[in-house]
Amino acid sequence: MKSQLIKNAQIVNEGKTQRADVRITNQFIECIAPNITPSENDDVIYAQGAYLLPGMIDDQVHFREPGLTHKGSILTESRAAVAGGITSYMEMPNVNPSTTNKAALEEKYAIAEQHSYANYSFYLGATEHNLDDIKALDPKKVCGVKVFMGASTGNLLVENPQALEGIFRECPVLIVTHCEDGKVISKNNQRYEQQGIVPNITDHPKIRDAQACYASSSYAVSLAKKYNAQLHVLHITTEKELSLFTKGDIANKSITAEACVHHLYFSEQDYEALGNLIKCNPAIKAKTDRDALINAVKNNQIDIIATDHAPHTWQEKQTDYVNAPAGLPLVEHALLSLLEHVKHNRLSIEQVVEKTAHNPALRFSINKRGFIKEGYYADLVLVSTQQTTKVSHDNCRYLCGWTPFDGVEFSSKIVSTWVNGERLYDGKTVSKPSKPAMPLVFNR
Protein backbone atom coordinates (compact mmCIF):
# COMPACT_ATOMS: atom_id res chain seq x y z
CA MET A 1 0.00 0.00 0.00
CA LYS A 2 1.21 3.49 -0.83
CA SER A 3 1.80 5.83 2.07
CA GLN A 4 0.15 9.26 2.11
CA LEU A 5 1.96 12.51 2.77
CA ILE A 6 -0.03 15.56 3.84
CA LYS A 7 2.11 18.62 3.08
CA ASN A 8 1.93 22.07 4.65
CA ALA A 9 -0.96 21.62 7.06
CA GLN A 10 -1.70 23.70 10.13
CA ILE A 11 -1.85 20.90 12.68
CA VAL A 12 -4.11 21.60 15.67
CA ASN A 13 -3.21 19.33 18.57
CA GLU A 14 -2.93 19.60 22.36
CA GLY A 15 -3.54 23.33 22.54
CA LYS A 16 -1.13 24.33 19.78
CA THR A 17 -1.33 25.05 16.06
CA GLN A 18 1.81 24.58 13.99
CA ARG A 19 2.66 24.03 10.33
CA ALA A 20 4.00 20.58 9.59
CA ASP A 21 3.77 17.55 7.33
CA VAL A 22 2.19 14.20 8.24
CA ARG A 23 2.96 10.82 6.72
CA ILE A 24 0.32 8.11 7.00
CA THR A 25 1.37 4.49 6.55
CA ASN A 26 -1.31 1.80 6.62
CA GLN A 27 -3.70 2.75 9.43
CA PHE A 28 -1.33 4.92 11.43
CA ILE A 29 0.40 8.26 11.63
CA GLU A 30 4.01 7.32 10.96
CA CYS A 31 5.76 10.68 11.07
CA ILE A 32 5.08 14.33 11.88
CA ALA A 33 7.81 16.83 10.96
CA PRO A 34 8.24 20.40 9.70
CA ASN A 35 9.29 19.22 6.25
CA ILE A 36 9.06 15.63 5.06
CA THR A 37 10.62 14.95 1.66
CA PRO A 38 8.21 12.95 -0.52
CA SER A 39 9.31 9.46 -1.50
CA GLU A 40 8.32 7.41 -4.54
CA ASN A 41 5.87 5.55 -2.34
CA ASP A 42 4.00 8.68 -1.19
CA ASP A 43 0.63 9.81 -2.42
CA VAL A 44 1.06 13.55 -1.74
CA ILE A 45 -1.86 15.70 -0.57
CA TYR A 46 -1.14 19.43 -0.55
CA ALA A 47 -2.99 20.97 2.38
CA GLN A 48 -2.06 24.53 1.33
CA GLY A 49 -2.25 25.78 4.90
CA ALA A 50 -5.62 24.23 5.76
CA TYR A 51 -6.19 23.03 9.31
CA LEU A 52 -5.53 19.37 10.07
CA LEU A 53 -7.54 18.23 13.09
CA PRO A 54 -7.97 14.90 14.82
CA GLY A 55 -11.30 13.48 13.69
CA MET A 56 -14.24 14.30 15.90
CA ILE A 57 -15.23 11.55 18.34
CA ASP A 58 -18.98 11.88 18.79
CA ASP A 59 -20.00 10.21 22.04
CA GLN A 60 -23.75 10.61 21.49
CA VAL A 61 -25.58 9.59 18.32
CA HIS A 62 -28.83 7.82 17.44
CA PHE A 63 -28.35 5.97 14.15
CA ARG A 64 -31.75 4.20 14.43
CA GLU A 65 -30.68 0.63 13.71
CA PRO A 66 -32.17 -1.88 14.30
CA GLY A 67 -35.89 -1.30 14.02
CA LEU A 68 -36.16 2.37 13.05
CA THR A 69 -34.31 2.33 9.74
CA HIS A 70 -36.88 4.47 7.92
CA LYS A 71 -35.26 7.34 9.87
CA GLY A 72 -31.60 6.38 9.41
CA SER A 73 -29.18 3.47 9.56
CA ILE A 74 -25.66 2.77 10.69
CA LEU A 75 -24.58 2.91 7.03
CA THR A 76 -26.32 6.15 6.03
CA GLU A 77 -25.64 8.15 9.17
CA SER A 78 -21.99 7.05 9.59
CA ARG A 79 -21.39 8.00 5.95
CA ALA A 80 -22.83 11.46 6.62
CA ALA A 81 -20.70 11.67 9.77
CA VAL A 82 -17.50 11.03 7.81
CA ALA A 83 -18.42 13.85 5.41
CA GLY A 84 -18.69 16.04 8.52
CA GLY A 85 -15.27 15.12 9.92
CA ILE A 86 -16.53 12.62 12.50
CA THR A 87 -14.33 9.53 12.50
CA SER A 88 -15.66 7.67 15.56
CA TYR A 89 -19.03 7.52 17.27
CA MET A 90 -20.82 5.97 20.24
CA GLU A 91 -24.41 5.02 19.56
CA MET A 92 -27.40 5.02 21.87
CA PRO A 93 -29.66 2.12 22.97
CA ASN A 94 -33.15 3.49 22.22
CA VAL A 95 -33.73 1.48 19.06
CA ASN A 96 -36.16 -1.40 18.50
CA PRO A 97 -35.62 -3.65 20.34
CA SER A 98 -33.77 -1.58 22.93
CA THR A 99 -30.10 -2.44 23.47
CA THR A 100 -30.41 -3.76 27.01
CA ASN A 101 -28.55 -7.08 26.94
CA LYS A 102 -25.45 -8.74 25.50
CA ALA A 103 -27.27 -10.26 22.52
CA ALA A 104 -28.64 -6.88 21.43
CA LEU A 105 -25.20 -5.31 21.77
CA GLU A 106 -23.60 -8.06 19.70
CA GLU A 107 -26.21 -7.58 16.96
CA LYS A 108 -25.30 -3.91 16.67
CA TYR A 109 -21.58 -4.62 16.55
CA ALA A 110 -22.21 -7.14 13.77
CA ILE A 111 -24.18 -4.57 11.75
CA ALA A 112 -21.47 -1.96 12.22
CA GLU A 113 -18.74 -4.38 11.17
CA GLN A 114 -20.53 -4.83 7.87
CA HIS A 115 -21.79 -1.32 7.19
CA SER A 116 -20.16 1.43 9.27
CA TYR A 117 -17.95 4.04 7.59
CA ALA A 118 -16.61 5.34 10.92
CA ASN A 119 -15.24 3.61 14.02
CA TYR A 120 -17.87 2.71 16.56
CA SER A 121 -19.01 1.64 19.97
CA PHE A 122 -22.45 1.10 21.49
CA TYR A 123 -23.98 1.85 24.87
CA LEU A 124 -25.92 -0.67 26.88
CA GLY A 125 -29.23 0.84 27.98
CA ALA A 126 -30.05 0.65 31.66
CA THR A 127 -33.46 -0.56 32.77
CA GLU A 128 -34.88 -1.06 36.24
CA HIS A 129 -34.20 -4.80 35.93
CA ASN A 130 -30.93 -5.41 34.03
CA LEU A 131 -28.28 -4.79 36.67
CA ASP A 132 -26.77 -8.22 36.03
CA ASP A 133 -26.28 -7.33 32.35
CA ILE A 134 -24.60 -4.09 33.38
CA LYS A 135 -22.26 -5.82 35.82
CA ALA A 136 -21.22 -8.33 33.15
CA LEU A 137 -20.00 -5.69 30.66
CA ASP A 138 -16.41 -5.81 29.42
CA PRO A 139 -14.93 -2.34 30.12
CA LYS A 140 -12.44 -2.73 27.24
CA LYS A 141 -15.19 -3.24 24.65
CA VAL A 142 -18.25 -1.21 25.69
CA CYS A 143 -18.17 2.58 25.89
CA GLY A 144 -20.70 2.97 28.69
CA VAL A 145 -24.17 2.55 30.14
CA LYS A 146 -26.91 5.00 29.18
CA VAL A 147 -29.40 5.94 31.89
CA PHE A 148 -32.56 7.84 30.97
CA MET A 149 -33.37 9.52 34.27
CA GLY A 150 -36.96 10.64 33.92
CA ALA A 151 -37.37 11.20 30.17
CA SER A 152 -37.67 8.28 27.78
CA THR A 153 -40.07 5.80 26.30
CA GLY A 154 -40.47 2.06 26.80
CA ASN A 155 -38.36 0.12 29.27
CA LEU A 156 -35.37 2.50 29.21
CA LEU A 157 -36.83 4.90 31.76
CA VAL A 158 -35.14 4.42 35.14
CA GLU A 159 -36.83 6.31 38.00
CA ASN A 160 -36.89 3.76 40.81
CA PRO A 161 -34.39 4.97 43.45
CA GLN A 162 -33.24 1.45 44.33
CA ALA A 163 -32.58 0.62 40.69
CA LEU A 164 -30.63 3.86 40.22
CA GLU A 165 -28.59 3.27 43.37
CA GLY A 166 -27.70 -0.22 42.16
CA ILE A 167 -26.52 1.10 38.79
CA PHE A 168 -24.38 3.85 40.32
CA ARG A 169 -22.96 1.44 42.89
CA GLU A 170 -22.18 -1.50 40.57
CA CYS A 171 -21.59 -0.18 37.03
CA PRO A 172 -18.10 -1.17 35.77
CA VAL A 173 -18.01 1.43 32.97
CA LEU A 174 -18.79 5.11 32.52
CA ILE A 175 -22.41 6.06 33.27
CA VAL A 176 -23.92 8.60 30.87
CA THR A 177 -27.24 10.21 31.71
CA HIS A 178 -30.13 12.00 30.06
CA CYS A 179 -31.30 14.27 32.86
CA GLU A 180 -34.83 15.67 32.81
CA ASP A 181 -37.22 15.17 35.71
CA GLY A 182 -40.50 13.61 34.59
CA LYS A 183 -42.46 14.94 37.57
CA VAL A 184 -41.47 18.54 36.85
CA ILE A 185 -42.34 18.12 33.17
CA SER A 186 -45.74 16.64 34.09
CA LYS A 187 -46.54 19.55 36.42
CA ASN A 188 -45.62 22.03 33.69
CA ASN A 189 -47.87 20.23 31.23
CA GLN A 190 -50.72 20.17 33.76
CA ARG A 191 -50.61 23.96 34.04
CA TYR A 192 -51.33 24.25 30.32
CA GLU A 193 -54.18 21.72 30.60
CA GLN A 194 -55.72 23.51 33.58
CA GLN A 195 -55.70 26.79 31.65
CA GLY A 196 -57.16 25.13 28.56
CA ILE A 197 -54.11 26.06 26.49
CA VAL A 198 -52.74 23.78 23.79
CA PRO A 199 -48.95 24.33 23.85
CA ASN A 200 -46.95 25.04 20.70
CA ILE A 201 -43.28 24.75 19.88
CA THR A 202 -42.39 28.03 21.62
CA ASP A 203 -43.63 26.46 24.86
CA HIS A 204 -41.19 23.55 24.59
CA PRO A 205 -38.43 25.19 26.73
CA LYS A 206 -41.08 26.20 29.27
CA ILE A 207 -42.40 22.65 29.64
CA ARG A 208 -38.96 21.06 29.69
CA ASP A 209 -37.51 23.92 31.68
CA ALA A 210 -34.37 24.61 33.67
CA GLN A 211 -35.87 23.16 36.85
CA ALA A 212 -36.70 19.87 35.11
CA CYS A 213 -33.09 19.62 33.98
CA TYR A 214 -31.54 20.71 37.27
CA ALA A 215 -33.69 18.43 39.45
CA SER A 216 -32.51 15.41 37.49
CA SER A 217 -28.87 16.33 36.86
CA SER A 218 -28.33 17.31 40.50
CA TYR A 219 -29.75 13.92 41.51
CA ALA A 220 -27.36 12.14 39.15
CA VAL A 221 -24.41 14.09 40.50
CA SER A 222 -25.40 13.30 44.09
CA LEU A 223 -25.59 9.57 43.29
CA ALA A 224 -22.20 9.67 41.60
CA LYS A 225 -20.64 11.35 44.62
CA LYS A 226 -22.31 8.91 47.01
CA TYR A 227 -20.97 5.84 45.20
CA ASN A 228 -17.78 7.35 43.73
CA ALA A 229 -19.10 6.47 40.27
CA GLN A 230 -17.78 7.67 36.93
CA LEU A 231 -20.53 9.95 35.56
CA HIS A 232 -20.86 11.90 32.32
CA VAL A 233 -23.95 14.11 32.09
CA LEU A 234 -25.06 14.50 28.49
CA HIS A 235 -26.41 17.59 26.68
CA ILE A 236 -26.43 20.25 29.38
CA THR A 237 -28.77 23.06 28.26
CA THR A 238 -29.11 25.50 31.17
CA GLU A 239 -27.01 28.03 33.00
CA LYS A 240 -28.49 26.72 36.26
CA GLU A 241 -26.96 23.26 35.84
CA LEU A 242 -23.42 24.60 35.39
CA SER A 243 -23.10 25.09 39.15
CA LEU A 244 -22.96 21.29 39.46
CA PHE A 245 -19.69 20.99 37.54
CA THR A 246 -16.15 22.04 38.31
CA LYS A 247 -13.61 23.74 36.09
CA GLY A 248 -10.35 22.05 35.24
CA ASP A 249 -8.55 19.28 33.42
CA ILE A 250 -10.78 16.38 32.42
CA ALA A 251 -8.12 13.89 33.57
CA ASN A 252 -8.79 14.92 37.17
CA LYS A 253 -12.56 14.54 37.09
CA SER A 254 -14.91 11.67 37.90
CA ILE A 255 -17.99 13.78 37.03
CA THR A 256 -18.00 15.47 33.63
CA ALA A 257 -20.43 17.47 31.51
CA GLU A 258 -21.25 17.78 27.85
CA ALA A 259 -22.88 20.30 25.54
CA CYS A 260 -24.27 19.59 22.09
CA VAL A 261 -23.70 21.57 18.92
CA HIS A 262 -27.33 22.61 18.45
CA HIS A 263 -27.60 23.97 21.99
CA LEU A 264 -24.48 26.03 21.29
CA TYR A 265 -25.81 27.30 17.94
CA PHE A 266 -29.59 27.81 18.25
CA SER A 267 -31.69 29.56 20.90
CA GLU A 268 -35.41 29.82 21.61
CA GLN A 269 -35.48 32.74 19.18
CA ASP A 270 -35.13 30.17 16.36
CA TYR A 271 -38.37 28.30 17.09
CA GLU A 272 -40.46 30.78 15.09
CA ALA A 273 -38.51 30.08 11.89
CA LEU A 274 -37.63 26.39 12.37
CA GLY A 275 -40.52 25.06 14.45
CA ASN A 276 -40.53 21.32 15.11
CA LEU A 277 -37.32 20.86 13.11
CA ILE A 278 -35.39 21.94 16.22
CA LYS A 279 -37.65 20.23 18.74
CA CYS A 280 -35.32 18.12 20.87
CA ASN A 281 -34.98 16.87 24.42
CA PRO A 282 -33.61 18.58 26.44
CA ALA A 283 -35.05 21.66 24.75
CA ILE A 284 -33.12 24.45 23.10
CA LYS A 285 -33.50 27.26 25.59
CA ALA A 286 -32.81 30.98 26.04
CA LYS A 287 -29.98 32.92 24.45
CA THR A 288 -28.62 33.53 27.96
CA ASP A 289 -28.40 29.77 28.48
CA ARG A 290 -26.64 29.33 25.13
CA ASP A 291 -24.12 32.04 25.97
CA ALA A 292 -23.50 30.48 29.39
CA LEU A 293 -22.84 27.10 27.73
CA ILE A 294 -20.29 28.64 25.37
CA ASN A 295 -18.56 30.30 28.31
CA ALA A 296 -18.56 26.97 30.19
CA VAL A 297 -16.84 25.32 27.22
CA LYS A 298 -14.18 28.03 27.41
CA ASN A 299 -13.63 27.74 31.17
CA ASN A 300 -13.64 23.90 31.19
CA GLN A 301 -16.81 23.36 33.19
CA ILE A 302 -18.12 21.63 30.07
CA ASP A 303 -15.66 18.99 28.99
CA ILE A 304 -17.01 17.50 25.76
CA ILE A 305 -19.03 18.64 22.74
CA ALA A 306 -21.17 16.05 20.93
CA THR A 307 -24.12 16.03 18.51
CA ASP A 308 -26.99 13.92 19.88
CA HIS A 309 -27.70 13.28 16.19
CA ALA A 310 -31.29 11.96 16.15
CA PRO A 311 -32.99 11.92 12.73
CA HIS A 312 -36.72 11.70 12.07
CA THR A 313 -38.45 11.82 8.71
CA TRP A 314 -39.70 15.12 7.31
CA GLN A 315 -43.26 13.82 7.51
CA GLU A 316 -42.88 12.91 11.19
CA LYS A 317 -41.76 16.47 11.95
CA GLN A 318 -44.70 18.09 10.12
CA THR A 319 -47.33 17.12 12.68
CA ASP A 320 -48.47 19.34 15.57
CA TYR A 321 -46.00 20.23 18.32
CA VAL A 322 -47.29 17.78 20.94
CA ASN A 323 -47.01 14.77 18.62
CA ALA A 324 -43.86 15.75 16.74
CA PRO A 325 -40.86 13.58 17.71
CA ALA A 326 -37.86 15.16 19.41
CA GLY A 327 -34.45 15.11 17.72
CA LEU A 328 -32.62 16.47 14.69
CA PRO A 329 -29.90 15.31 12.28
CA LEU A 330 -26.52 16.95 12.93
CA VAL A 331 -23.43 14.84 12.23
CA GLU A 332 -22.64 16.21 8.75
CA HIS A 333 -22.58 19.84 9.87
CA ALA A 334 -21.59 19.66 13.54
CA LEU A 335 -17.92 20.54 13.13
CA LEU A 336 -18.73 23.29 10.63
CA SER A 337 -21.15 24.85 13.12
CA LEU A 338 -18.47 24.83 15.82
CA LEU A 339 -16.02 26.55 13.50
CA GLU A 340 -18.49 29.44 13.28
CA HIS A 341 -17.77 30.04 16.97
CA VAL A 342 -14.08 30.18 16.06
CA LYS A 343 -14.73 32.69 13.29
CA HIS A 344 -16.63 34.95 15.69
CA ASN A 345 -14.01 34.60 18.45
CA ARG A 346 -16.31 32.82 20.85
CA LEU A 347 -14.06 29.73 20.93
CA SER A 348 -10.57 28.96 19.67
CA ILE A 349 -9.92 26.17 17.20
CA GLU A 350 -7.73 24.53 19.84
CA GLN A 351 -10.71 24.49 22.24
CA VAL A 352 -12.93 22.92 19.58
CA VAL A 353 -10.35 20.15 19.06
CA GLU A 354 -9.99 19.61 22.79
CA LYS A 355 -13.74 19.22 23.33
CA THR A 356 -14.51 17.13 20.23
CA ALA A 357 -11.46 14.84 20.01
CA HIS A 358 -8.96 14.98 22.89
CA ASN A 359 -11.44 14.96 25.76
CA PRO A 360 -13.73 12.22 24.44
CA ALA A 361 -10.63 10.06 23.94
CA LEU A 362 -9.44 10.80 27.48
CA ARG A 363 -12.82 10.47 29.21
CA PHE A 364 -13.59 7.13 27.60
CA SER A 365 -9.93 5.94 27.65
CA ILE A 366 -9.98 5.25 23.90
CA ASN A 367 -6.93 3.46 22.59
CA LYS A 368 -4.72 5.48 20.17
CA ARG A 369 -7.34 7.92 18.92
CA GLY A 370 -8.28 11.55 19.44
CA PHE A 371 -4.83 13.06 18.94
CA ILE A 372 -2.43 13.73 16.08
CA LYS A 373 0.52 11.71 17.34
CA GLU A 374 2.99 9.32 15.79
CA GLY A 375 1.78 5.76 16.33
CA TYR A 376 -1.87 6.78 16.65
CA TYR A 377 -4.57 5.79 14.18
CA ALA A 378 -4.81 8.26 11.32
CA ASP A 379 -8.31 9.55 12.05
CA LEU A 380 -8.00 13.03 10.61
CA VAL A 381 -10.00 15.86 9.09
CA LEU A 382 -8.65 18.62 6.85
CA VAL A 383 -10.64 21.84 7.09
CA SER A 384 -10.30 24.95 4.93
CA THR A 385 -11.35 28.32 6.31
CA GLN A 386 -10.77 29.80 2.83
CA GLN A 387 -13.77 27.93 1.38
CA THR A 388 -17.43 27.97 2.38
CA THR A 389 -20.18 25.35 2.58
CA LYS A 390 -23.73 26.17 1.48
CA VAL A 391 -26.12 23.75 3.17
CA SER A 392 -29.52 22.70 1.88
CA HIS A 393 -32.01 19.91 2.31
CA ASP A 394 -31.07 18.79 -1.20
CA ASN A 395 -27.33 18.37 -0.60
CA CYS A 396 -27.32 16.81 2.88
CA ARG A 397 -26.48 13.12 3.18
CA TYR A 398 -28.93 12.06 5.88
CA LEU A 399 -31.46 9.37 5.02
CA CYS A 400 -34.21 11.65 6.37
CA GLY A 401 -33.33 14.18 3.65
CA TRP A 402 -33.43 17.39 5.67
CA THR A 403 -31.21 19.53 7.88
CA PRO A 404 -31.90 22.29 10.43
CA PHE A 405 -29.15 24.27 8.69
CA ASP A 406 -31.01 24.55 5.36
CA GLY A 407 -29.99 27.83 3.74
CA VAL A 408 -26.97 28.40 6.00
CA GLU A 409 -23.59 29.14 4.43
CA PHE A 410 -20.84 28.06 6.79
CA SER A 411 -17.54 29.91 6.54
CA SER A 412 -15.43 26.75 6.31
CA LYS A 413 -15.36 23.48 4.38
CA ILE A 414 -14.43 19.89 5.16
CA VAL A 415 -11.76 19.15 2.53
CA SER A 416 -10.87 15.56 3.47
CA THR A 417 -11.56 12.95 6.14
CA TRP A 418 -9.35 9.96 6.92
CA VAL A 419 -10.59 6.97 8.94
CA ASN A 420 -7.94 4.44 10.00
CA GLY A 421 -5.54 5.95 7.47
CA GLU A 422 -7.92 5.71 4.54
CA ARG A 423 -9.06 8.91 2.86
CA LEU A 424 -12.81 8.32 2.68
CA TYR A 425 -13.96 11.87 1.91
CA ASP A 426 -12.37 14.19 -0.63
CA GLY A 427 -14.63 17.20 -0.23
CA LYS A 428 -17.17 15.86 -2.71
CA THR A 429 -17.66 12.12 -2.38
CA VAL A 430 -17.66 9.67 0.51
CA SER A 431 -15.99 6.42 -0.54
CA LYS A 432 -16.81 3.08 0.99
CA PRO A 433 -13.97 1.83 3.22
CA SER A 434 -11.81 -0.84 1.60
CA LYS A 435 -11.48 -2.44 5.04
CA PRO A 436 -14.17 -2.49 7.73
CA ALA A 437 -14.25 0.34 10.24
CA MET A 438 -13.11 -0.71 13.68
CA PRO A 439 -14.76 -1.08 17.08
CA LEU A 440 -13.27 1.33 19.59
CA VAL A 441 -11.02 -0.25 22.21
CA PHE A 442 -10.89 1.22 25.71
CA ASN A 443 -7.82 1.17 27.93
CA ARG A 444 -9.57 0.34 31.18
ZIHU-V739110 format. One line per field, one symbol per residue. ss: DSSP state (H for helix, E for strand, - for the rest). phi: phi as a letter, one per 20 degrees, with the letter a starting at -180 (. if undefined). psi: psi as a letter, one per 30 degrees, with the letter a starting at -180 (. if undefined). Layout:
# ZIHU-V739110
ss->???
phi->???
psi->???
This chain:
# ZIHU-V739110
ss->--EEEEEEEEEEE--EEEEEEEEEE--EEEEEE--------EEEEE----EEEE-EEEEEEE-----------HHHHHHHHHH--EEEEEE----------HHHHHHHHHHHHHH---EEEE-EE-----HHHHH--------EEEEEE----HHHE---HHHHHHHHHH---EEEEEE--HHHHHHHHHHHHH------HHHHHHH--HHHHHHHHHHHHHHHHHH---EEE------HHHHH-----HHH--EEEEEEHHHHH--HHHHHHHHHHH--------HHHHHHHHHHHH-----EEE--EE---HHHH----------------HHHHHHHHHH-----HHHHHHHHHHHHHHH--E----------E--EEEEE----EE------------------EE--EEEEEEE--EEEE----E--------E--E--
phi->.fedcedmdeedblnccbfadcddcledfebcbgbdffdfeeeedeflnfeddfgfdeebccemcencfferbgfffffffffenedbbcdeeedcffecbfffffffffffgecfedfbbceeefcecdfffffefeffddfrdedeeobacmeefcdfgffffffffdfecfedcedbefffffffffffffemdefcffegfefeefffffgeffffffffffdleeccefkfccfgfffecefpfffdddccccddgffedecffefgedlffdfbcfffdfgffgffffffffemfeecdcdlgbfcfgfffeffgfeffepbebffcfffffffffgemecefffffgedcgfgfffelfflbncecfnegedccdcdeecdcedbgfdfdfffmbbfegnedfebbfebcdclndfecdncceefgfcgfdffddec
psi->kklkjjkhljkjkhglkkkllkkkkbfljekklejkkklffkjkkjfhglkjlkkkjjgjljggklfhgfelleeeeeeeeefggkfklkklfiajlkigleeeeeeeeeeeeefkfllllkkkkkaggheeeeffkjfffkeakkjjigjalbgfkjfkeeeeeeefefkflkkkkjjkjeeeeeeeeeeeeeggkjlafffefeeiaeeeeeeeeeeeeeeeeeghljkjjlikfkeeffffkllakffgkfkllkllefffellfffeeefbffgklkllkaleeeeeeeeefeeggekfkkaehkiklleeeffaleefklkllkfefgeeeeefeeeeggellfeeeeeffdeeeeeeghkjhlfljkkflkijlkkkkgflljkkleeglgkefglkfgkfkjlglkjelkkkhfkjfkgfekjkkkflklkkkkki.
